[in-house]
Amino acid sequence: MAVTTTDRKLFLGARLKRLRRDLGLTQTRMAEDLGVSPSYLNLLERNQRPVTAQVLLRLAEAYDLDLKSLATDPEDGGATGLSEVFSDQMFRDLGVARHEIAEVAESAPGVSEAIVRLYRAYLDQRRLTDLGAIGRPEEGAGTGPSVLPSDWVRDFFQAQKNYFAELEEAADALTADLACEPLDFALAARERLSGRHGISVRVVPVEVLPESVRRYDHHRKRLFLSEALTAEGRAFAQAYQLAILEYGPLLDGLVERSGPPDRSTRGLLKVSLTNYLAAAVMMPYAAFHEAAERSAYDIELVRARFGVSFEQACHRLTTLARPGARGVPFFMLRVDSAGNISKRFAGATFPFSRFGGTCPRWNIHTSFRTPGRIATQIVETPDGQRYFTLSRTVSRFATPYSEGDTELAIGMGCELKFAERLVYSRGIDLRDPVATAIGPACRICERAACPQRAAEPINRTLMVDDFTKSISPYPFASG
């Protein structure tokens, strides 16, 4: 937790200033909202006065703010991100201490974020160099993008806390227009595509679409769906087509306002926003939130009620951030059996590793041993935060036997304080739970005695002893 404390006083100047700038407010305007003078707010932002409990409560009321967001390490530019940067071999001789990193992250979050972004750009360029793919021309540019489109889009969604009010309003309007029960959505969507847009939907053999599962033919106005898609996948494909046809201008406007750096990123962002809208149409916010709360977030029951897949329901759960009707703030990961992350969303803070994979001690990896079954686990990160997690394998579409297994694993979680609201925590002592210590990628994890460590930490010196075998294959002195 990157909050400076002195005799229980909170000094949150940098965070307060950043919040004000993110909201586009002047000191005078924010001071009015908080009921303080501009000069006092100036002192707060310069850490010359502690933030009182009264000011914190006014912040929460005025800006519908989760106060924990002021006291947690942001994903970009926080101590976690900087630690990953300075663990690189090129900085090893500097010996940057953890307290220095924490001080920089707290006092200058903007500078910290800039450092993290520069490092990411460096990594991306290095990968391109290794692949011999430097210099991809695009829109007159002489070099390829400094940030990968997928990284840019992921960070954009995270900055919005994976919630888009405009898209939720559009989804509510379309849902009201369709006027169908959730389980009848696919039929209603097909009729809407045909009646309003003159588009026919055809399910075709995999041989017709050997390298895709959905294709829209603009000339003949036909939407082709592969037979490899599940029923839930076909319904989603129709929702996607409806979303892009009926709310194209809205989606284009959101994309333009977000300012993506290049054409590839713009395209990926529009697809991602359309996916969001399609999911919101299939799982309308109010009904989905109510169903989740009533069932104690029993994902199987919720997904059955709306006729969606396990993964679709999990993804939707990370978007429940509507003011006045918030759900449990979940984070979500999707990984393959090799540990590669292909999807990552969070409705709240979780210390994801940006430059590496996930910790092998998290049971998202072992879920491949018990396909289709939900496994729960309480984990503790190096900063002492505890999270309740659940994992399960999923299959997105049918694959020929000759192509082998294509199962993926979904990992969901929330802060331990929310676990009592989940059906999965029943029978578990949440007051004194057994927690598994996990960390970020092995290269930057500082847990010394980890039996599953796969690599030595870059920012620590190995302690090799000819006469002693340690628990970890790469022993080092902690602290």
N, C-alpha and C positions, 0 to 999 in steps of 0.2 A: 504494500500500500504506500503510494508515494505522497503522503501528506505530512507536512512538517508540524510537529507537536512540541509545545513547550509548556509544561505544567497544565496539560490537558487543553491548551488553547490551540485552535485551528488557524493556520495561516495558509490560505488557499488563493493567494493573489493571482498567480499565473493562470490557474484554472478559471477563476472568476473573470479575468480579463478575456480569456479565450472564449468563454461562454458568451460574454457580451458581444464580442466581434462576430461570433458565429450567428447570433441572432440579429446582427446588423443594427445594434443599438448604440446610441451615444451614452456617455456617462450620465448626462443629465436625465435622459429618458429612463435608464435603468434605475437611477437613484429615485426617481418618482415612483416607479413600480415597486421598489423595496421600501419606500417610506423613509429614506435617509437623505442626507444632503450630498450633493456631488463631491464636495471636498472629503466627506467621510468615505464615500465609495472609492475615491482616489487613494486614500490611505489604505483601504482594504486591498486594493489591487497591487499596491506597492509593498504589501506585507508589513506595514507599519502599524496595523491594528489587526487583532484576531477576528475571525468571523464568528459572530455570536450565534447561539441557537435560534434566536428570534429572526436573524437575517436568513439563516438556513431555511426556516419554515416559510418565510416570505418568498424565497427563491423557488421552493417547491410549489407554492400556491400560484405565483405569478406566471411561471413558465412550465407548469406541469412536469416538473423535473424529478427524476429519481436521484435523490441526494447522494446515493452511493456512487453515481457516475462522476461526482466531483472528487471522490476519495479513492477512486480505483485507477489503476494503471491503464491508460488508453492504449489501444492496439498499435497505433502509429505514433512513434515518437516517445512512448513511455519507457520506463526502465526495462521492461521486457524486450522491447524492440531494440533499444540501444545495447543491451547486453548481448544480443545476437550479433549485432554489428561489430562490437569490440572484441568478440571472441574469435574473429577472423585472424588467420595466421599473420597477416600483414601488420596487425596492431600488437602482436604478442610482446614485443620488446618494450612497449609503453607501460605495461603493467597497470592498466586503468583499474582502479579499485571499485568495488560495488557501490561504496558510499558516494564516490564521485559521480558515477552514472546516475544514481538516484537524485543527487543534487541538481545535475543538469536537467534531468527529465522534469523535475518539479519546478525549477526556477525559469526554465526556458523551453516550454513544450513545443513552441513553433520551430525553434532551432533544432530540437531533438527530432521532430518529424522530418525536417529537411535532411538531416543526416541519414535517417532511415531510408528516405526516398532515394537519395543519391546512391546509397549502398545497393538498394534494389536495382537501380538502373545499371550500376556497375556489374552486378551479378548477371542481369539479363544480357548485357553486351558481351560478357565473358562467355556465356552459353552460346551466343551466336557465333562468337569467334571459334569456339571449339567445334561447332558444327560447320564452319566454313560458310556461314550464311550472312555475313555482314553486308550491308548496303542494299537492303531490300527497298527499291524505289516505291514511293507512295505519295501521290498528290504533289509531285514535284520535289519531294524531300530527297536529300542525298543519302540519308541513312535510315535504318529501321527505327522503330519506336524505342524510346528509352525505357518504357514500362510495358510489359506484356498486356494485351487487351484483357485477358482473363483476370490479371491482378488489378487492373484499373477498375474494372466493373465490380469485382469483389469488394474493393475498398469503398467504392461509391455506395454500394448497398449497405455496407457496414456503417458508413457515416450517417445513413438514414435510419439506422437501427432496424433495417429490413422491414420498414413500414412506409407505405405511400398512400396518404389520405386520398389523393385525387383518384388513384386507381381503385381504391375501395369504394368510393362514391360511384364511379362508373360501373363497377361490378354490381353494386346494389341496384342501380337503375336497370341494368340488363336482366338481372335476376327477376326483378319485379315485372318486367316486360314478358319474360318467358313464362312466368306464372306456373311453374311445374314443381313437383316434389323432387327432392334430391336424387332419388333412384331413377327418376324418369328424365334426367337431364339429357342423356345421350340422344334419346328420341326427340326431345324438344329442340335440341341444338341442330339435329339433322333437318327437322322441318323448317327451322328458321333459316338455315343455309339455303334450302331449296326455295322456300316461299319468298323470302326477301331478296336473296342474292342470286337466285337461279343456279346454285351450285349443287351438284349431285355428289354423294359420298359413295365410294366404292372400296370394298376390301379386296385386295389382290394377293396372289401367291407371292411368296418371297422371291421367286425367280424374276418377277416383274420389277421389284425394287430390291435388287441384291445388296445395295450399299446404303439404303436408307429405310426408314419406317413410315415416313410421311412425305408426300409431294403434292403440291397444288399446281394444276395445269391451268394457267390463266386463259389460254385460247379456248379450250373446250369447257372451261368452268367445271372441272372435276377435281375432287379431293381424293387422292389415292392413299389408302392406309394399308400397311403390310399386315398380312395374316399373323405375323410374328408378334404383333402388339397384343397385349392383354386387353380385356374389355375396358379396364380403367384407362389404359393408354390410348385406346381409340376415342374414348369420351374426352380425354384431355386434348387430343389432337383437334377435335371439332371445336372445343372451347377456345383453343389457340386461334383457329381460323376465324371464328366469330369475333374474337377480341381485336384482331388486327384489321378486320374489315370494318367493324363498327366504331372503333376508337383509334383508327390510324392517326388522325390529326393530334389527338391528345398524347399518344405515345411519341409521335415525332416532336411535339413541343417539349415534353419532358427530356427527351434525348438532347435537343438543342440547348436547353437551359442548363443542362449538366456540364456541357463543355467538354466532351470527350476529345482526346488529342488527335485522333486520326480516323480514317474511314472504317478500318477493321474494328476499332473499339466502339464506334457508333453503331455498327451493325450488331455486334455482340450485346451491347447495352439494350438496343431495341428488342432483341429476342428475349433477353432476360426480363425486361419490363413486361413484355407480352405474356411470358410464362407466368409472371406474378398475377397479371390481370386474369388470365385463364383459370388459375387456381382459385382466385377470389370469386369467380363466377360459379365454379363448381362447388365451392365451399363458402357460401356467403358469411360474412364476418359474424353478424349477430347470432345466427343459428349455429354456426360452428363453435363459437365461443361458449354459448350456452350448453351445447352438447358436451364439450370438453369438460366444463366445470361440473356438470351433473354426473358425468361418468367417472369423475376423479381422474380425468386424463387417461382413460383406458383407450389406447390407440386403436386396438382391434374393434372395439364397439363403435368408436367415432368413425373409423374408415368405412365400416359396414353400413352405417347410417347414411353416409353420403356417396357410397358407391365408388370410393377412391382406393388407391393402393396404400400400403403401409408407408412407403416413402413419401407419397403426396401428402398424406395426413401429417407426417412428421415435419415436412417442409412448411406446411401451413401453420403449424403450431409455433414456429419461430417468428411469425408475423403478427401475433396478437398483441399489438401495442397501441390500440386505439384509446385515446384519453377517455377515462370514465368506464372503460370496459377492457382493461388489460388482463391478459392471461398470464400464466406462469412464464417468465422469461427464459426460454430454452435456447441452447445452442445446438448445432447439428453438424455432423461430419458424415461424409460418405467415402469409404476407402475400398480398395480392392485387396485381394489376398496378399499382395506384395507390400501393402502399406501406403500406396500412392493415394493422395487425397484428390478426389475429383469434384467434391462439393463441400462448401463450408459456409454456414450461415449462423448468425447469432442475434437473438433479440436482447442480449445482455452481454456483459463482459466475460470473456473466458480467455486465459492466456494461451491462445493458439501459437504454435511455433511457425513463424513466417518462412524461415529458410530451411526447414527440415520436415520430417514426418511427425508421427505421433509416438507417444511413449509405449514401448512394448508391454509395460505393466498394466495398461488400460485394457480391459477385457473386450474391447471392440475387435481386437485381433483374434481372440480365442472364440468369438462367436461363429467363426467358420466351421468349428468342430461340431456345433449343434445347430445346423441350418433351421431357420424358421422359428427358433425359440428365443424368447427375450431373456437376456441375462442382465442383472442389476449389479451395481458396484458403487461404493462410495470412495471417492479419490480425494487426495490432498495434494495441492500444488506446493512448490517450495516456499511460497509466501504465507503458507498456513491456511489458505482458503480451502474449503471443502465443498465438493459438488456431488450430487446424486446423479448417477448416469445409468443408462440402459442401452443395450446394443442388440441388434438382430440382423440377420442376413436377409437380402431381398434379391429378386430377379426382375429386371425391367421388361424383358421380352423373351419369347421362346427362341432357343438357338438349336441348330442341328446338332445331333449327337457327335458328328465328326469335328465340330468346332470346340468341343470341351465345355467345361463349366465356366459360366460368366457371372457367378454370384458376386454381389457386393455386400458390404456391411454398413449399416446405418448406426451411428452413435449419437445419442441424445443426452442432454443433461441440463441441470439447473443448480443454482446455489442450494446448499443443504437446507437452508431455512425455508425453502419452498417445498421440500420433499414431502412434508406431511399432507400436502394437497394431492399427492399422486397415489393411485391405487397400488402402484408397484412398491411402495415403501411400507405397506402394511405388514406387521409382524417384525419389523426391523427397529431396533432401539436407536432412535435418532438423537437421543440425548447423549449417549455414550457409544457411538458406532465404531465398528472396526473399519478403519480407512486405509486404503492402499496409497502409499506415497508414489506419486508420479512426477514427471518433469517434462521439460521441452525436449527437443531433439538431443540425442546423446552427446553430440559435439559441444553443446553449450550447457548441458545439465551438470549441476554441481553436487548432486547426491553421490557421496563417495562410495558407500558400501552397497552398490546395486548389482545384484547377481546377473542382471540381464543387460548390462551395459554393452553396447555393440561397438563403441569407439571411445578413445580417450578424449577428454575435454580439451579443446584447443587452448583455453586460458588457464590451464593448470599443468604443473610438472609431475610427470609420473614418478612414483616412489617404488622403484623396483628393488626387491630383496631376494637374494639367491636362496635364502634359507626359510622363507615364509611364503605360503600361498594364500592370497587374500580371497575374500568372497567375490570381489569384482575382478574380472580379467584385466582391468586397467586401473590399478590402485593409484590413488593420489591423496595428498593431504588436504583435508577439508578446512574450510574457514579462510 
